[in-house]
Amino acid sequence: MNIDKQEAQPVHVLLVEDNEGDILLIKEALMQEQKPHQFEICRNGMQAIEWLEHQVMHHPANLPQLIFLDINLPKKNGQEVLQFIKGNTALLHIPVIMLSTSSYHRDVLTSYQNLANCYITKPVDADAFMDTILKVENFWLEVAELPHITPGVS
């Protein structure tokens, strides 16, 4: 099935990442898809929390469908952002994919204890990294069944 990018609703993705190279790779990987994407990019944890709070309060229909969240961020780290997301009933349904260069057991365990939906150690190879991002997005938006949330309706 060939999807016309002009007719399809854009997939809204929040990237919480401070590494410009990783931001570009993630965007490039997702733009290879047949469906259009709308990106919001936050380069530190505090900016992500403030942006999400603003969306919940003023634009709940514009909440992201998928969040890619780095662990090592300035101002507030990824674990603090994850705790904020999963502690907010308006946000907890959004899949949060933790991205890190660390495969340290404590980082992985803490992420899942904080209710991360997925933890991925960033591949060093750019092609492998982009392939991983595509697979993750396809799983969460094409394979997994997610709730359809209507703002203001529980």
N, C-alpha and C positions, 0 to 999 in steps of 0.2 A: 504494500500500500504506500503510495507516494503522497506525502502530506505537503500541501501548499503552504509555504511559510507565511504568506500574506493572510491566509484564512485562519490558521491555527492560533490559539491563545498562547501568548508567551509563557514559558516556564520561568517563574520568578525564583532566582537563586541569590542567597546571601553568602558572600565570601568574606570571611573574617580572617584576614591574612595580612601580614606586614611585609612579606617578601614579594617584591614586584615581579620577579621572574616566575614565581609560583602562581601569582595572580594571572599573568599572561598565559601560562600553560593551561590553567584550568579553563579560562575563558576560551582559548583556542580549541581545546578538546570539546567543550560543550557546543561551540558554534559549528562543529562538524555535523551535528545532529540535524535532521530535517526540520525539527521544530524550532521556532524562534525562542530566544532567551532574553530575559530582562535581568540585569545584574545590579545588585547593590553591593558596594565594596566598603568594608570598614577595616581600617588598618591598625586598630588597637581595640582591646577589650571594652574599654569605657565607651568608645564611639559606638560599638555594636550594641551594648546595653541601652544607651540613650536612643539609638535609632529604633530598636525594637520597642522600647517603651512608647516612643512617639507613634509608631505604627499601631500599637494596641489601642492607644487612647484616641487617635485621630483618623487613622486609615486602616482599620482591621481587615478590609477586603484586599489590601495590598501586602499582607504578610507573605513571607517567602514560602515556597513549597518544599524547599530543601536548603539546608545550611551546611556549608563546609567551614569548619572551625579549626584553626591552628591552635596548638597548645601554648607555644611560646610567643606571647604577645606582650607589647608594652601596655602599661597603665593597669589593666586587669588581664590576668592570664586566661587561657581557654577554659580551664576548669571552673573559674569563677563565672565566666560567661555561660558555660553549660549549666551550672547550678541555677543561674538566673532563669534561663530558658525553661528548664525542667521544673522549676518552682513556680512557674506562671501558667495558670490554667488556659490562658488564651494562646500559649505558645507550645505547650508540652507535646502536642500532637505532631509538630514539625520534626521530620527526621534530621538529626544532627550527626554529621560525619566528622569525626575528629581526624585531623591530619597532622602528622608530626614526623620529624626526622628520627625521633626516638622510638626504639622498640623496647625500651626499658620496661620491665614487668610492672613496676609501680605506676608508671604513666598509663599503661593499658588498663590495669585493674581499677585505678582511680576513675578513669573515664567511664568505665562500665558501672561502677558504683554510683557515679553521678548521672546515670541513665543515658549515656551516649547510645545512639542507635548502631554505631559502627566505629571502629578504630582502624585507621590505615597508616602504616608506616610509608612515608613518601618514597617511591622508588627513585634512585639516583638518576637513572636513564630517563631522558625527557619523553621518549616515545612510550616507555612503560608507564610513566607517570600519567600521561594523557590517556592511555588505554585504560588504566585503573579508574580514572575519573569518569570516563564514559560508562564503564561497567557499573559503577556505583550509581550513577544517575539513572541508567536504564533499569537497574533493580528497583530502586525506590519509586520511580515514576511510571514504570511499565509493568513490572512483575508484582510488586507488593501492593496490597490493597490498603489505601490510606483513607481516613475519614474525610468526608466532605463537610467542611465547617462553614456554616453561614454565620457571619458576624451577628451577635446579639441573640442567637438562637442556640439553646443547648440541647 
